[in-house]
Amino acid sequence: MTREGRATEVTRLRGLAQGSALHLVDQAIAKGRPPMESPSYATRKAFEAESRILAA
């Protein structure tokens, strides 16, 4: 995935502005690790269940 692709993913998952997401990605690249991995869910229902748990 490209730097911009990672920033878009961070923006989507964390709700950050694109500039902030790019900064976070740049920091992660400098440290040699991805900024975050998007969670993968087997079903939409599993995603919704975890979202409700995290929102509580």
Helices and strands as residue ranges (DSSP letters): H 3-14, H 18-31, H 44-55
